[in-house]
Amino acid sequence: MLKLTQDGKFEMIMFGIKHTGTWTKSGQWIYMTDGTSKMKISYKVITSEAAKLKVDHFSDEDGHSIFEYEAK
């Protein structure tokens, strides 16, 4: 689950853990910072459509993952 709001806030469940905080976008990249743990998450946007988002995620802890989100 990923929810990005226009006021720069996000809610996300990644690997069963809920994260909330702030986000910004620069070029193809979405940068998120968890408000509690201050963990930084970076996504490279692969495709973006009206109801679908496909991103590439790199993490030292989790390795490399491709996530696909669809509006419900």
N, C-alpha and C positions, 0 to 999 in steps of 0.2 A: 504494500500500500504506500502510495506517495501522494501527498497533497501539497502543492505549491500555491501560495496565495499572492495576490498582486502587491500586498504590503510588505513582501520580503520574508514571510514566515513559512515554515514547512512543518509537516507531520509525516513521519515515515515509520514503517515497520520493516526492519532488515534483519534477516536470520532470526526472526521471532522476537526481536528487541525493538521497543518503541523509542523513537528519537523525535525531539521537537527542537526547533531553533530558528535560525535565520539563514537566508540564501541570497546569492547574487549570481548574475550571469555575465560572462565575458566571452564574446565570440561563440565557439562551440562548447564552452565549458560552463557547468553549473557547480558553484561552490557552496557547500552547506557547513554550518557550524552548529553542533549540538549545544543547546543552551545550558544543559546540566554538566555534562562531562567535558565540554569544549572540544570534543573530537571533531576533526575536520574530515569531510567527505567530498570527493571531487568526482563528477561525472562528465565524460565527454559525450555530447549528444551525437548519436549516429543518425537517427531519423526523428523528425518531429512532425506529426500530423494533428489535425483538429482533435482526435480522440485517442491518439496513440503516441507513446514516447519510447524510444529505444536508446539506451545509454550503455556506455562502456565504463566499468569501474575498476580501478586498480587500488590495491591495499596491501601494505606490508604483512598484515595479519591474515587477510582473507584471500590473497592472491588476485587473480583476474576474473571478473565476472561480467556477463552481459545481462542487463535487466530490461524487460519489456513491460511497460505500464499501459493500461487501457482504461479509459474513462468508463465509469459505471453509472 
